Amino acid sequence: MPVTVQKQEETGVPAHAPTGRCPHLGAQYNPFAGPHVDNPHPFFERLRQEEPVSFNPMLGMWLVSRHDDILQVLKETTRFSNRDMLVSGTQLTEEAKNILSQGFPTAHVLLGMDPPDHTRLRRLMNRGFTAQRIAGMEPFIEKMARELIGRFAKDGHADLVEQLAYPLPAHVILGVMGVPQEDVWKIKKWSADWQSLTFEHVPAEKQAEMARGVLEFQRYCVNLIEERRKAPREDLTSYLVEVEADGEALSVHELVMAIGASFLSAGHESTTALMANTWKLALEHGLWGRLREDPELIPKFIEEGSRFDSVQHAMIRTALEDVEVGGIQLPKGSRLLLLYAAGSRDESLCPHANKLDVDREKPPQHLTYGRGIHFCLGAPLARLQTQITTRLLVEAVGNPRLVPHQDYGTWQSIVLRQMRHLKVEWDVTP
């Protein structure tokens, strides 16, 4: 029998809060600290089996952990909205709010938009982010990866996050956008400020400085837009500045959000996480040598690794009406945290889902990049970068080993799980 959550007008409490008899396992989940950061999968398995839709009071959201339930929500865009996607992290101080109010609000970011506005903007961005444009980045990606790997290949040790997975995706997305490569580190910092204020719990004393970083980032984007209007180039920024839909060009607000938030910010963080996690899985599961002997296996391994341990581990939706999800009746306004990492290990998706198996006949269609109208726009570029860099890395580094007892510095926002370090050592042939 479905569990019912009473509406706000009946109880006087927020619409998303359960009352009376209701699931409780979700209250144990903390995405920001503790064991759920290092390895959330044992807890996710309990959720799938015991309480697949369970309330988390800290986040004020319902955790949805089964594959089919997540897919239902992703497909039903008239019943579930992205509107709260970008207002779900830090409780901002008044000082931080005042600073951010001087810039553009987060409207017009694809991640937080619904049709028909999303449909229009996504169509325009799809036209610029074509398969041809992505394929054209392959020589640059390979050149940059070879250069970075060449700096440490003969050392016998490296931090593969700091020296490879962290810088490479940022350089690549700057190349796509036509942004000067020397600006990479300040854009990384601004991007981190924006992501942190949106998806993490930031201490009050750090918020003002981060908010000022977001303003600087937006001003940088405005200057870039003005430069491309005066002198267009063969880059994605110029395309976005010039493109029109039904005779209507993108506004400055839309351009800043598309260039800054959707591409320069979101365009590299998740790829860094994907690369690092891919290499860690290869080392932990004894697959490095096999990938070196058979490079054709690399794309399949990356897909299976993405399914097995998704770094893009969750996304948020809001119910636009009273709904039932996984047997739980939820009122309009309920917020749902769709646990992609949990759903991609659901036994309904593939046999022995808790096993990393590169010999599956066909890797299942996992949830790492989402599904439906909000499928990740940058997924093809993320895959291409990870495939090229992994191939070059396994060629250059033979018989690597994880440095024992290291601190990976794993951190997690509401939506992304990432390592700060991946220290590896290997034998160097004289």
Order of alpha helices (4+ residues) and beta strands (2+ residues): beta-alpha-alpha-alpha-beta-beta-alpha-beta-alpha-alpha-alpha-alpha-beta-alpha-alpha-alpha-alpha-beta-beta-alpha-alpha-alpha-alpha-beta-beta-beta-beta-alpha-alpha-beta-beta-beta-beta
